[in-house]
Amino acid sequence: MGVMTVRPRTDDDLPACVRALEAVHASDGYPRSWPKDPAEWLRPNGCATAWVAEDQDATSIVGHVCVVRGVDDPVVASLTGVTTDRLASVSRLFVPAAARGRGLAQALLGKVLSWASAQELQLMLDVVEDGGRAVALYERLGWCLVDRRQADWVTPRGERLPVRIYLPRRTRRSRCSRGSLRSCSPKSVQQRNLLRDAPVSRSCVASTSAKTACAVEP
């Protein structure tokens, strides 16, 4: 597999995206429960835009990511000093195993970051606590761990798994240090406790040269 291209997703890409997702589900168990309509799953409510990575011959999709707007997360809004209508979340990021190690996840996230900056949106993402490869990717790229909580989605077994909440290294008010997080001055006791207990990632000053690609949840 040679040169890859990252471009905006079109509706015509969805069948190939589903085939790539099938490969990821088989190798990584992502998503944890196979959706009844996988093409619609790739277009979640609030999906504002999406990108795909394709091989040099434009014959197969080898990576995918989308951005969801309208994220109702008062804690992250308080941390970053924006209103909830300016929050957006990275979603449906995956790269099949055969295409990993080429920096595709980093390239896809780069498109997301550039788009969000142009739209003046605050990005965030969540990942399950046991998502080792995904956690390693985000921290190598400098994303900052700011909160831990239970997921707002349920596994096939009815479990709400613990998830990590990450922000890009450069945000409006959060600067990846405990002092800066405290300076956000959340008004509620709950928000203050979240800030007190949220461990800040050691890799908030990490290099952005990671080459690992992976599936992330959800």
Protein Blocks (a to p, Z undefined) as FASTA:
>chain_A
ZZdddddddfklmmmmmmmmmmmmmmnopafbdcfblmlmmmcghiabdcddddfkopac
cbdcdddehiacfklmmmnopafklgccdehiacdfklgonommmmmmmmmmmmmmmnop
acdddddfklmmlmmmmmmnopacfbdcddfbdcfkopacdddddddfbdfklgoiaklm
mmnopabfklmmmmmmmccdfklmgcfkbfbdcdddZZ
